[in-house]
Amino acid sequence: MNAMICQCCGLSFSPKARGTNRDQSKSGDYCLDCFKDGEFRDHMSIQEMEKKLLEMAKHHDGLCMEEAEAAIKNLPDLKRWKMTHIL
Ligand SMILES: [Zn+2]
């Protein structure tokens, strides 16, 4: 099974790390870092998400700079951020 890509942070996550919906079912779109109990854990903008990914890479917090840059490139296509492009 392919790794899923979180539709918020752009990082891949394992089925175990899926976020949870309000009814405690598992989200197919978001990782647990981003989405819990039917709500996003951070109310951040896409720019803030970019910053967060770069910070994580800088501190070697689970991803390297290449992965962070690849994720950042994908952000505008993700479900969470598409809406901000319509506005
Ligand atoms: Zn995520």
PDB file of the backbone (N, CA, C, O) and the ligand in Angstrom, with CONECT records:
HET     ZN  A 101       1
ATOM      1  N   MET A   1       0.843  -1.202   0.000  1.00  0.00           N
ATOM      2  CA  MET A   1       0.000   0.000   0.000  1.00  0.00           C
ATOM      3  C   MET A   1       0.877   1.250   0.000  1.00  0.00           C
ATOM      4  O   MET A   1       1.844   1.336   0.757  1.00  0.00           O
ATOM      5  N   ASN A   2       0.543   2.200  -0.835  1.00  0.00           N
ATOM      6  CA  ASN A   2       1.322   3.432  -0.901  1.00  0.00           C
ATOM      7  C   ASN A   2       1.131   4.259   0.360  1.00  0.00           C
ATOM      8  O   ASN A   2       0.073   4.236   0.990  1.00  0.00           O
ATOM      9  N   ALA A   3       2.173   4.984   0.709  1.00  0.00           N
ATOM     10  CA  ALA A   3       2.041   5.905   1.827  1.00  0.00           C
ATOM     11  C   ALA A   3       1.050   6.999   1.429  1.00  0.00           C
ATOM     12  O   ALA A   3       0.998   7.405   0.268  1.00  0.00           O
ATOM     13  N   MET A   4       0.285   7.460   2.375  1.00  0.00           N
ATOM     14  CA  MET A   4      -0.662   8.524   2.084  1.00  0.00           C
ATOM     15  C   MET A   4       0.015   9.872   2.295  1.00  0.00           C
ATOM     16  O   MET A   4       0.918  10.011   3.120  1.00  0.00           O
ATOM     17  N   ILE A   5      -0.433  10.845   1.543  1.00  0.00           N
ATOM     18  CA  ILE A   5       0.105  12.196   1.680  1.00  0.00           C
ATOM     19  C   ILE A   5      -0.931  13.036   2.421  1.00  0.00           C
ATOM     20  O   ILE A   5      -2.088  13.128   2.012  1.00  0.00           O
ATOM     21  N   CYS A   6      -0.502  13.628   3.489  1.00  0.00           N
ATOM     22  CA  CYS A   6      -1.414  14.478   4.259  1.00  0.00           C
ATOM     23  C   CYS A   6      -1.820  15.682   3.424  1.00  0.00           C
ATOM     24  O   CYS A   6      -0.971  16.355   2.839  1.00  0.00           O
ATOM     25  N   GLN A   7      -3.128  15.952   3.370  1.00  0.00           N
ATOM     26  CA  GLN A   7      -3.648  17.054   2.561  1.00  0.00           C
ATOM     27  C   GLN A   7      -3.556  18.397   3.282  1.00  0.00           C
ATOM     28  O   GLN A   7      -4.200  19.372   2.895  1.00  0.00           O
ATOM     29  N   CYS A   8      -2.758  18.427   4.317  1.00  0.00           N
ATOM     30  CA  CYS A   8      -2.513  19.684   5.028  1.00  0.00           C
ATOM     31  C   CYS A   8      -1.030  20.025   5.016  1.00  0.00           C
ATOM     32  O   CYS A   8      -0.641  21.098   4.553  1.00  0.00           O
ATOM     33  N   CYS A   9      -0.193  19.105   5.529  1.00  0.00           N
ATOM     34  CA  CYS A   9       1.240  19.417   5.630  1.00  0.00           C
ATOM     35  C   CYS A   9       2.036  18.885   4.447  1.00  0.00           C
ATOM     36  O   CYS A   9       3.201  19.245   4.276  1.00  0.00           O
ATOM     37  N   GLY A  10       1.422  18.029   3.622  1.00  0.00           N
ATOM     38  CA  GLY A  10       2.118  17.546   2.435  1.00  0.00           C
ATOM     39  C   GLY A  10       3.103  16.422   2.691  1.00  0.00           C
ATOM     40  O   GLY A  10       3.808  16.001   1.775  1.00  0.00           O
ATOM     41  N   LEU A  11       3.164  15.936   3.907  1.00  0.00           N
ATOM     42  CA  LEU A  11       4.094  14.853   4.236  1.00  0.00           C
ATOM     43  C   LEU A  11       3.368  13.514   4.182  1.00  0.00           C
ATOM     44  O   LEU A  11       2.161  13.433   4.406  1.00  0.00           O
ATOM     45  N   SER A  12       4.128  12.471   3.880  1.00  0.00           N
ATOM     46  CA  SER A  12       3.526  11.146   3.868  1.00  0.00           C
ATOM     47  C   SER A  12       3.346  10.663   5.305  1.00  0.00           C
ATOM     48  O   SER A  12       4.097  11.043   6.202  1.00  0.00           O
ATOM     49  N   PHE A  13       2.356   9.834   5.500  1.00  0.00           N
ATOM     50  CA  PHE A  13       2.123   9.302   6.837  1.00  0.00           C
ATOM     51  C   PHE A  13       1.610   7.880   6.738  1.00  0.00           C
ATOM     52  O   PHE A  13       1.002   7.496   5.739  1.00  0.00           O
ATOM     53  N   SER A  14       1.855   7.110   7.768  1.00  0.00           N
ATOM     54  CA  SER A  14       1.437   5.714   7.765  1.00  0.00           C
ATOM     55  C   SER A  14      -0.018   5.622   8.222  1.00  0.00           C
ATOM     56  O   SER A  14      -0.528   6.545   8.858  1.00  0.00           O
ATOM     57  N   PRO A  15      -0.687   4.511   7.899  1.00  0.00           N
ATOM     58  CA  PRO A  15      -2.091   4.356   8.315  1.00  0.00           C
ATOM     59  C   PRO A  15      -2.267   4.545   9.823  1.00  0.00           C
ATOM     60  O   PRO A  15      -3.322   4.991  10.274  1.00  0.00           O
ATOM     61  N   LYS A  16      -1.264   4.216  10.583  1.00  0.00           N
ATOM     62  CA  LYS A  16      -1.326   4.364  12.036  1.00  0.00           C
ATOM     63  C   LYS A  16      -1.377   5.819  12.462  1.00  0.00           C
ATOM     64  O   LYS A  16      -1.916   6.150  13.518  1.00  0.00           O
ATOM     65  N   ALA A  17      -0.814   6.687  11.632  1.00  0.00           N
ATOM     66  CA  ALA A  17      -0.706   8.107  11.983  1.00  0.00           C
ATOM     67  C   ALA A  17      -1.810   8.931  11.350  1.00  0.00           C
ATOM     68  O   ALA A  17      -1.666  10.144  11.194  1.00  0.00           O
ATOM     69  N   ARG A  18      -2.914   8.286  10.983  1.00  0.00           N
ATOM     70  CA  ARG A  18      -4.021   9.027  10.410  1.00  0.00           C
ATOM     71  C   ARG A  18      -4.701   9.906  11.451  1.00  0.00           C
ATOM     72  O   ARG A  18      -4.805   9.540  12.622  1.00  0.00           O
ATOM     73  N   GLY A  19      -5.155  11.058  11.009  1.00  0.00           N
ATOM     74  CA  GLY A  19      -5.907  11.932  11.891  1.00  0.00           C
ATOM     75  C   GLY A  19      -7.269  11.335  12.207  1.00  0.00           C
ATOM     76  O   GLY A  19      -7.684  10.353  11.592  1.00  0.00           O
ATOM     77  N   THR A  20      -7.961  11.934  13.167  1.00  0.00           N
ATOM     78  CA  THR A  20      -9.260  11.399  13.559  1.00  0.00           C
ATOM     79  C   THR A  20     -10.374  12.399  13.262  1.00  0.00           C
ATOM     80  O   THR A  20     -10.225  13.605  13.459  1.00  0.00           O
ATOM     81  N   ASN A  21     -11.488  11.861  12.783  1.00  0.00           N
ATOM     82  CA  ASN A  21     -12.683  12.671  12.569  1.00  0.00           C
ATOM     83  C   ASN A  21     -13.422  12.851  13.893  1.00  0.00           C
ATOM     84  O   ASN A  21     -13.093  12.243  14.911  1.00  0.00           O
ATOM     85  N   ARG A  22     -14.436  13.717  13.828  1.00  0.00           N
ATOM     86  CA  ARG A  22     -15.205  14.009  15.040  1.00  0.00           C
ATOM     87  C   ARG A  22     -15.786  12.741  15.669  1.00  0.00           C
ATOM     88  O   ARG A  22     -15.866  12.623  16.891  1.00  0.00           O
ATOM     89  N   ASP A  23     -16.186  11.802  14.821  1.00  0.00           N
ATOM     90  CA  ASP A  23     -16.779  10.567  15.349  1.00  0.00           C
ATOM     91  C   ASP A  23     -15.716   9.509  15.659  1.00  0.00           C
ATOM     92  O   ASP A  23     -16.027   8.336  15.866  1.00  0.00           O
ATOM     93  N   GLN A  24     -14.462   9.949  15.684  1.00  0.00           N
ATOM     94  CA  GLN A  24     -13.319   9.091  16.011  1.00  0.00           C
ATOM     95  C   GLN A  24     -12.968   8.078  14.925  1.00  0.00           C
ATOM     96  O   GLN A  24     -12.108   7.221  15.129  1.00  0.00           O
ATOM     97  N   SER A  25     -13.638   8.176  13.763  1.00  0.00           N
ATOM     98  CA  SER A  25     -13.177   7.369  12.638  1.00  0.00           C
ATOM     99  C   SER A  25     -11.889   7.997  12.116  1.00  0.00           C
ATOM    100  O   SER A  25     -11.566   9.143  12.427  1.00  0.00           O
ATOM    101  N   LYS A  26     -11.161   7.222  11.316  1.00  0.00           N
ATOM    102  CA  LYS A  26      -9.872   7.704  10.846  1.00  0.00           C
ATOM    103  C   LYS A  26     -10.025   8.547   9.590  1.00  0.00           C
ATOM    104  O   LYS A  26     -10.834   8.236   8.716  1.00  0.00           O
ATOM    105  N   SER A  27      -9.264   9.586   9.509  1.00  0.00           N
ATOM    106  CA  SER A  27      -9.266  10.429   8.325  1.00  0.00           C
ATOM    107  C   SER A  27      -8.386   9.814   7.252  1.00  0.00           C
ATOM    108  O   SER A  27      -7.291   9.330   7.537  1.00  0.00           O
ATOM    109  N   GLY A  28      -8.871   9.836   6.011  1.00  0.00           N
ATOM    110  CA  GLY A  28      -8.052   9.355   4.913  1.00  0.00           C
ATOM    111  C   GLY A  28      -7.221  10.470   4.296  1.00  0.00           C
ATOM    112  O   GLY A  28      -6.400  10.223   3.412  1.00  0.00           O
ATOM    113  N   ASP A  29      -7.432  11.686   4.757  1.00  0.00           N
ATOM    114  CA  ASP A  29      -6.800  12.837   4.118  1.00  0.00           C
ATOM    115  C   ASP A  29      -5.687  13.478   4.933  1.00  0.00           C
ATOM    116  O   ASP A  29      -4.747  14.049   4.379  1.00  0.00           O
ATOM    117  N   TYR A  30      -5.803  13.379   6.257  1.00  0.00           N
ATOM    118  CA  TYR A  30      -4.894  14.168   7.084  1.00  0.00           C
ATOM    119  C   TYR A  30      -4.174  13.302   8.115  1.00  0.00           C
ATOM    120  O   TYR A  30      -4.693  12.286   8.578  1.00  0.00           O
ATOM    121  N   CYS A  31      -2.969  13.735   8.456  1.00  0.00           N
ATOM    122  CA  CYS A  31      -2.215  13.014   9.481  1.00  0.00           C
ATOM    123  C   CYS A  31      -2.625  13.516  10.871  1.00  0.00           C
ATOM    124  O   CYS A  31      -3.268  14.555  11.021  1.00  0.00           O
ATOM    125  N   LEU A  32      -2.234  12.754  11.853  1.00  0.00           N
ATOM    126  CA  LEU A  32      -2.625  13.071  13.225  1.00  0.00           C
ATOM    127  C   LEU A  32      -1.957  14.351  13.726  1.00  0.00           C
ATOM    128  O   LEU A  32      -2.462  15.001  14.640  1.00  0.00           O
ATOM    129  N   ASP A  33      -0.830  14.706  13.131  1.00  0.00           N
ATOM    130  CA  ASP A  33      -0.175  15.957  13.516  1.00  0.00           C
ATOM    131  C   ASP A  33      -1.012  17.167  13.131  1.00  0.00           C
ATOM    132  O   ASP A  33      -0.937  18.218  13.767  1.00  0.00           O
ATOM    133  N   CYS A  34      -1.809  17.006  12.082  1.00  0.00           N
ATOM    134  CA  CYS A  34      -2.558  18.138  11.540  1.00  0.00           C
ATOM    135  C   CYS A  34      -4.020  18.128  11.963  1.00  0.00           C
ATOM    136  O   CYS A  34      -4.627  19.187  12.125  1.00  0.00           O
ATOM    137  N   PHE A  35      -4.586  16.946  12.143  1.00  0.00           N
ATOM    138  CA  PHE A  35      -6.041  16.832  12.226  1.00  0.00           C
ATOM    139  C   PHE A  35      -6.424  15.878  13.343  1.00  0.00           C
ATOM    140  O   PHE A  35      -6.029  14.712  13.339  1.00  0.00           O
ATOM    141  N   LYS A  36      -7.199  16.383  14.303  1.00  0.00           N
ATOM    142  CA  LYS A  36      -7.602  15.540  15.425  1.00  0.00           C
ATOM    143  C   LYS A  36      -9.023  15.903  15.835  1.00  0.00           C
ATOM    144  O   LYS A  36      -9.361  17.081  15.949  1.00  0.00           O
ATOM    145  N   ASP A  37      -9.849  14.896  16.054  1.00  0.00           N
ATOM    146  CA  ASP A  37     -11.234  15.088  16.476  1.00  0.00           C
ATOM    147  C   ASP A  37     -12.009  16.014  15.536  1.00  0.00           C
ATOM    148  O   ASP A  37     -12.836  16.813  15.975  1.00  0.00           O
ATOM    149  N   GLY A  38     -11.728  15.891  14.242  1.00  0.00           N
ATOM    150  CA  GLY A  38     -12.493  16.652  13.261  1.00  0.00           C
ATOM    151  C   GLY A  38     -12.060  18.094  13.089  1.00  0.00           C
ATOM    152  O   GLY A  38     -12.733  18.873  12.413  1.00  0.00           O
ATOM    153  N   GLU A  39     -10.926  18.457  13.704  1.00  0.00           N
ATOM    154  CA  GLU A  39     -10.479  19.846  13.576  1.00  0.00           C
ATOM    155  C   GLU A  39      -8.986  19.897  13.292  1.00  0.00           C
ATOM    156  O   GLU A  39      -8.224  19.027  13.713  1.00  0.00           O
ATOM    157  N   PHE A  40      -8.586  20.935  12.571  1.00  0.00           N
ATOM    158  CA  PHE A  40      -7.154  21.141  12.390  1.00  0.00           C
ATOM    159  C   PHE A  40      -6.554  21.598  13.716  1.00  0.00           C
ATOM    160  O   PHE A  40      -7.135  22.412  14.433  1.00  0.00           O
ATOM    161  N   ARG A  41      -5.386  21.059  14.019  1.00  0.00           N
ATOM    162  CA  ARG A  41      -4.767  21.390  15.300  1.00  0.00           C
ATOM    163  C   ARG A  41      -4.129  22.767  15.282  1.00  0.00           C
ATOM    164  O   ARG A  41      -4.017  23.425  16.316  1.00  0.00           O
ATOM    165  N   ASP A  42      -3.713  23.194  14.104  1.00  0.00           N
ATOM    166  CA  ASP A  42      -3.145  24.541  13.984  1.00  0.00           C
ATOM    167  C   ASP A  42      -4.029  25.362  13.075  1.00  0.00           C
ATOM    168  O   ASP A  42      -4.517  24.868  12.059  1.00  0.00           O
ATOM    169  N   HIS A  43      -4.235  26.601  13.433  1.00  0.00           N
ATOM    170  CA  HIS A  43      -4.937  27.489  12.521  1.00  0.00           C
ATOM    171  C   HIS A  43      -3.887  28.344  11.861  1.00  0.00           C
ATOM    172  O   HIS A  43      -3.675  29.500  12.226  1.00  0.00           O
ATOM    173  N   MET A  44      -3.242  27.760  10.893  1.00  0.00           N
ATOM    174  CA  MET A  44      -2.145  28.467  10.258  1.00  0.00           C
ATOM    175  C   MET A  44      -2.443  28.724   8.789  1.00  0.00           C
ATOM    176  O   MET A  44      -3.316  28.103   8.182  1.00  0.00           O
ATOM    177  N   SER A  45      -1.682  29.666   8.245  1.00  0.00           N
ATOM    178  CA  SER A  45      -1.800  29.956   6.818  1.00  0.00           C
ATOM    179  C   SER A  45      -0.821  29.057   6.069  1.00  0.00           C
ATOM    180  O   SER A  45       0.029  28.396   6.666  1.00  0.00           O
ATOM    181  N   ILE A  46      -0.964  29.053   4.757  1.00  0.00           N
ATOM    182  CA  ILE A  46      -0.063  28.226   3.953  1.00  0.00           C
ATOM    183  C   ILE A  46       1.379  28.716   4.123  1.00  0.00           C
ATOM    184  O   ILE A  46       2.309  27.910   4.090  1.00  0.00           O
ATOM    185  N   GLN A  47       1.571  30.014   4.302  1.00  0.00           N
ATOM    186  CA  GLN A  47       2.920  30.536   4.509  1.00  0.00           C
ATOM    187  C   GLN A  47       3.501  30.019   5.824  1.00  0.00           C
ATOM    188  O   GLN A  47       4.685  29.689   5.908  1.00  0.00           O
ATOM    189  N   GLU A  48       2.651  29.954   6.844  1.00  0.00           N
ATOM    190  CA  GLU A  48       3.115  29.458   8.137  1.00  0.00           C
ATOM    191  C   GLU A  48       3.441  27.970   8.060  1.00  0.00           C
ATOM    192  O   GLU A  48       4.371  27.491   8.708  1.00  0.00           O
ATOM    193  N   MET A  49       2.660  27.246   7.257  1.00  0.00           N
ATOM    194  CA  MET A  49       2.952  25.826   7.071  1.00  0.00           C
ATOM    195  C   MET A  49       4.303  25.651   6.382  1.00  0.00           C
ATOM    196  O   MET A  49       5.075  24.763   6.744  1.00  0.00           O
ATOM    197  N   GLU A  50       4.589  26.494   5.392  1.00  0.00           N
ATOM    198  CA  GLU A  50       5.901  26.437   4.733  1.00  0.00           C
ATOM    199  C   GLU A  50       7.013  26.647   5.745  1.00  0.00           C
ATOM    200  O   GLU A  50       8.008  25.923   5.754  1.00  0.00           O
ATOM    201  N   LYS A  51       6.831  27.642   6.594  1.00  0.00           N
ATOM    202  CA  LYS A  51       7.837  27.944   7.611  1.00  0.00           C
ATOM    203  C   LYS A  51       8.025  26.760   8.555  1.00  0.00           C
ATOM    204  O   LYS A  51       9.148  26.403   8.911  1.00  0.00           O
ATOM    205  N   LYS A  52       6.913  26.165   8.949  1.00  0.00           N
ATOM    206  CA  LYS A  52       6.973  25.043   9.874  1.00  0.00           C
ATOM    207  C   LYS A  52       7.760  23.882   9.261  1.00  0.00           C
ATOM    208  O   LYS A  52       8.579  23.256   9.934  1.00  0.00           O
ATOM    209  N   LEU A  53       7.504  23.598   7.973  1.00  0.00           N
ATOM    210  CA  LEU A  53       8.202  22.498   7.310  1.00  0.00           C
ATOM    211  C   LEU A  53       9.702  22.782   7.234  1.00  0.00           C
ATOM    212  O   LEU A  53      10.525  21.890   7.439  1.00  0.00           O
ATOM    213  N   LEU A  54      10.044  24.035   6.937  1.00  0.00           N
ATOM    214  CA  LEU A  54      11.466  24.382   6.860  1.00  0.00           C
ATOM    215  C   LEU A  54      12.131  24.267   8.230  1.00  0.00           C
ATOM    216  O   LEU A  54      13.262  23.796   8.347  1.00  0.00           O
ATOM    217  N   GLU A  55      11.415  24.702   9.260  1.00  0.00           N
ATOM    218  CA  GLU A  55      11.951  24.585  10.626  1.00  0.00           C
ATOM    219  C   GLU A  55      12.177  23.120  10.988  1.00  0.00           C
ATOM    220  O   GLU A  55      13.206  22.758  11.558  1.00  0.00           O
ATOM    221  N   MET A  56      11.191  22.281  10.643  1.00  0.00           N
ATOM    222  CA  MET A  56      11.323  20.849  10.942  1.00  0.00           C
ATOM    223  C   MET A  56      12.556  20.275  10.257  1.00  0.00           C
ATOM    224  O   MET A  56      13.296  19.490  10.850  1.00  0.00           O
ATOM    225  N   ALA A  57      12.774  20.673   9.001  1.00  0.00           N
ATOM    226  CA  ALA A  57      13.925  20.155   8.256  1.00  0.00           C
ATOM    227  C   ALA A  57      15.225  20.646   8.884  1.00  0.00           C
ATOM    228  O   ALA A  57      16.196  19.899   9.002  1.00  0.00           O
ATOM    229  N   LYS A  58      15.223  21.912   9.283  1.00  0.00           N
ATOM    230  CA  LYS A  58      16.420  22.496   9.897  1.00  0.00           C
ATOM    231  C   LYS A  58      16.816  21.747  11.154  1.00  0.00           C
ATOM    232  O   LYS A  58      17.996  21.523  11.422  1.00  0.00           O
ATOM    233  N   HIS A  59      15.809  21.368  11.915  1.00  0.00           N
ATOM    234  CA  HIS A  59      16.086  20.675  13.177  1.00  0.00           C
ATOM    235  C   HIS A  59      16.071  19.159  13.014  1.00  0.00           C
ATOM    236  O   HIS A  59      16.093  18.415  13.994  1.00  0.00           O
ATOM    237  N   HIS A  60      16.032  18.717  11.764  1.00  0.00           N
ATOM    238  CA  HIS A  60      16.026  17.277  11.457  1.00  0.00           C
ATOM    239  C   HIS A  60      14.921  16.566  12.209  1.00  0.00           C
ATOM    240  O   HIS A  60      15.104  15.473  12.744  1.00  0.00           O
ATOM    241  N   ASP A  61      13.781  17.212  12.232  1.00  0.00           N
ATOM    242  CA  ASP A  61      12.652  16.680  12.965  1.00  0.00           C
ATOM    243  C   ASP A  61      11.832  15.775  12.053  1.00  0.00           C
ATOM    244  O   ASP A  61      10.692  16.094  11.719  1.00  0.00           O
ATOM    245  N   GLY A  62      12.406  14.662  11.657  1.00  0.00           N
ATOM    246  CA  GLY A  62      11.659  13.678  10.889  1.00  0.00           C
ATOM    247  C   GLY A  62      11.678  13.871   9.384  1.00  0.00           C
ATOM    248  O   GLY A  62      11.144  13.036   8.655  1.00  0.00           O
ATOM    249  N   LEU A  63      12.284  14.957   8.896  1.00  0.00           N
ATOM    250  CA  LEU A  63      12.402  15.078   7.449  1.00  0.00           C
ATOM    251  C   LEU A  63      13.632  15.890   7.077  1.00  0.00           C
ATOM    252  O   LEU A  63      14.135  16.683   7.872  1.00  0.00           O
ATOM    253  N   CYS A  64      14.098  15.682   5.875  1.00  0.00           N
ATOM    254  CA  CYS A  64      15.270  16.404   5.396  1.00  0.00           C
ATOM    255  C   CYS A  64      14.809  17.589   4.556  1.00  0.00           C
ATOM    256  O   CYS A  64      13.628  17.708   4.227  1.00  0.00           O
ATOM    257  N   MET A  65      15.743  18.456   4.215  1.00  0.00           N
ATOM    258  CA  MET A  65      15.410  19.677   3.477  1.00  0.00           C
ATOM    259  C   MET A  65      14.770  19.352   2.124  1.00  0.00           C
ATOM    260  O   MET A  65      13.847  20.042   1.692  1.00  0.00           O
ATOM    261  N   GLU A  66      15.257  18.304   1.459  1.00  0.00           N
ATOM    262  CA  GLU A  66      14.673  17.939   0.166  1.00  0.00           C
ATOM    263  C   GLU A  66      13.203  17.556   0.302  1.00  0.00           C
ATOM    264  O   GLU A  66      12.365  17.940  -0.514  1.00  0.00           O
ATOM    265  N   GLU A  67      12.911  16.790   1.351  1.00  0.00           N
ATOM    266  CA  GLU A  67      11.520  16.381   1.569  1.00  0.00           C
ATOM    267  C   GLU A  67      10.656  17.595   1.888  1.00  0.00           C
ATOM    268  O   GLU A  67       9.520  17.700   1.427  1.00  0.00           O
ATOM    269  N   ALA A  68      11.203  18.504   2.677  1.00  0.00           N
ATOM    270  CA  ALA A  68      10.448  19.705   3.037  1.00  0.00           C
ATOM    271  C   ALA A  68      10.153  20.525   1.794  1.00  0.00           C
ATOM    272  O   ALA A  68       9.036  21.012   1.619  1.00  0.00           O
ATOM    273  N   GLU A  69      11.148  20.680   0.931  1.00  0.00           N
ATOM    274  CA  GLU A  69      10.945  21.485  -0.275  1.00  0.00           C
ATOM    275  C   GLU A  69       9.940  20.824  -1.213  1.00  0.00           C
ATOM    276  O   GLU A  69       9.130  21.503  -1.844  1.00  0.00           O
ATOM    277  N   ALA A  70       9.997  19.498  -1.301  1.00  0.00           N
ATOM    278  CA  ALA A  70       9.033  18.783  -2.143  1.00  0.00           C
ATOM    279  C   ALA A  70       7.627  18.963  -1.586  1.00  0.00           C
ATOM    280  O   ALA A  70       6.679  19.167  -2.343  1.00  0.00           O
ATOM    281  N   ALA A  71       7.491  18.888  -0.276  1.00  0.00           N
ATOM    282  CA  ALA A  71       6.174  19.055   0.354  1.00  0.00           C
ATOM    283  C   ALA A  71       5.659  20.469   0.126  1.00  0.00           C
ATOM    284  O   ALA A  71       4.479  20.665  -0.164  1.00  0.00           O
ATOM    285  N   ILE A  72       6.545  21.457   0.256  1.00  0.00           N
ATOM    286  CA  ILE A  72       6.141  22.857   0.088  1.00  0.00           C
ATOM    287  C   ILE A  72       5.654  23.109  -1.331  1.00  0.00           C
ATOM    288  O   ILE A  72       4.702  23.860  -1.548  1.00  0.00           O
ATOM    289  N   LYS A  73       6.314  22.476  -2.295  1.00  0.00           N
ATOM    290  CA  LYS A  73       5.901  22.639  -3.684  1.00  0.00           C
ATOM    291  C   LYS A  73       4.495  22.097  -3.900  1.00  0.00           C
ATOM    292  O   LYS A  73       3.747  22.600  -4.739  1.00  0.00           O
ATOM    293  N   ASN A  74       4.142  21.065  -3.135  1.00  0.00           N
ATOM    294  CA  ASN A  74       2.836  20.430  -3.286  1.00  0.00           C
ATOM    295  C   ASN A  74       1.722  21.148  -2.529  1.00  0.00           C
ATOM    296  O   ASN A  74       0.544  20.942  -2.818  1.00  0.00           O
ATOM    297  N   LEU A  75       2.084  21.976  -1.576  1.00  0.00           N
ATOM    298  CA  LEU A  75       1.063  22.563  -0.693  1.00  0.00           C
ATOM    299  C   LEU A  75      -0.120  23.181  -1.437  1.00  0.00           C
ATOM    300  O   LEU A  75      -1.265  22.922  -1.066  1.00  0.00           O
ATOM    301  N   PRO A  76       0.118  23.996  -2.484  1.00  0.00           N
ATOM    302  CA  PRO A  76      -1.038  24.650  -3.129  1.00  0.00           C
ATOM    303  C   PRO A  76      -2.031  23.671  -3.738  1.00  0.00           C
ATOM    304  O   PRO A  76      -3.180  24.037  -3.985  1.00  0.00           O
ATOM    305  N   ASP A  77      -1.613  22.435  -3.984  1.00  0.00           N
ATOM    306  CA  ASP A  77      -2.521  21.448  -4.573  1.00  0.00           C
ATOM    307  C   ASP A  77      -3.280  20.642  -3.524  1.00  0.00           C
ATOM    308  O   ASP A  77      -4.158  19.852  -3.869  1.00  0.00           O
ATOM    309  N   LEU A  78      -2.960  20.829  -2.274  1.00  0.00           N
ATOM    310  CA  LEU A  78      -3.585  20.030  -1.228  1.00  0.00           C
ATOM    311  C   LEU A  78      -4.951  20.591  -0.868  1.00  0.00           C
ATOM    312  O   LEU A  78      -5.214  21.785  -1.013  1.00  0.00           O
ATOM    313  N   LYS A  79      -5.823  19.687  -0.388  1.00  0.00           N
ATOM    314  CA  LYS A  79      -7.209  20.060  -0.099  1.00  0.00           C
ATOM    315  C   LYS A  79      -7.319  21.263   0.837  1.00  0.00           C
ATOM    316  O   LYS A  79      -8.133  22.162   0.628  1.00  0.00           O
ATOM    317  N   ARG A  80      -6.481  21.256   1.869  1.00  0.00           N
ATOM    318  CA  ARG A  80      -6.641  22.310   2.862  1.00  0.00           C
ATOM    319  C   ARG A  80      -6.343  23.688   2.293  1.00  0.00           C
ATOM    320  O   ARG A  80      -6.939  24.681   2.709  1.00  0.00           O
ATOM    321  N   TRP A  81      -5.424  23.746   1.346  1.00  0.00           N
ATOM    322  CA  TRP A  81      -4.967  25.056   0.889  1.00  0.00           C
ATOM    323  C   TRP A  81      -5.616  25.507  -0.400  1.00  0.00           C
ATOM    324  O   TRP A  81      -5.514  26.679  -0.762  1.00  0.00           O
ATOM    325  N   LYS A  82      -6.277  24.612  -1.096  1.00  0.00           N
ATOM    326  CA  LYS A  82      -6.922  24.978  -2.349  1.00  0.00           C
ATOM    327  C   LYS A  82      -7.919  26.105  -2.147  1.00  0.00           C
ATOM    328  O   LYS A  82      -8.058  27.000  -2.981  1.00  0.00           O
ATOM    329  N   MET A  83      -8.600  26.037  -1.027  1.00  0.00           N
ATOM    330  CA  MET A  83      -9.636  27.033  -0.756  1.00  0.00           C
ATOM    331  C   MET A  83      -9.063  28.432  -0.675  1.00  0.00           C
ATOM    332  O   MET A  83      -9.684  29.390  -1.137  1.00  0.00           O
ATOM    333  N   THR A  84      -7.864  28.559  -0.083  1.00  0.00           N
ATOM    334  CA  THR A  84      -7.301  29.891   0.083  1.00  0.00           C
ATOM    335  C   THR A  84      -6.927  30.499  -1.257  1.00  0.00           C
ATOM    336  O   THR A  84      -6.778  31.714  -1.384  1.00  0.00           O
ATOM    337  N   HIS A  85      -6.776  29.622  -2.271  1.00  0.00           N
ATOM    338  CA  HIS A  85      -6.422  30.156  -3.580  1.00  0.00           C
ATOM    339  C   HIS A  85      -7.642  30.717  -4.301  1.00  0.00           C
ATOM    340  O   HIS A  85      -7.503  31.522  -5.222  1.00  0.00           O
ATOM    341  N   ILE A  86      -8.824  30.302  -3.891  1.00  0.00           N
ATOM    342  CA  ILE A  86     -10.030  30.825  -4.518  1.00  0.00           C
ATOM    343  C   ILE A  86     -10.303  32.243  -4.007  1.00  0.00           C
ATOM    344  O   ILE A  86     -10.814  33.096  -4.732  1.00  0.00           O
ATOM    345  N   LEU A  87      -9.955  32.465  -2.764  1.00  0.00           N
ATOM    346  CA  LEU A  87     -10.235  33.778  -2.146  1.00  0.00           C
ATOM    347  C   LEU A  87      -9.392  34.888  -2.778  1.00  0.00           C
ATOM    348  O   LEU A  87      -9.501  36.048  -2.380  1.00  0.00           O
TER     349      LEU A  87
HETATM  350 ZN    ZN A 101      -0.246  16.581   8.170  1.00  0.00          ZN2+
END
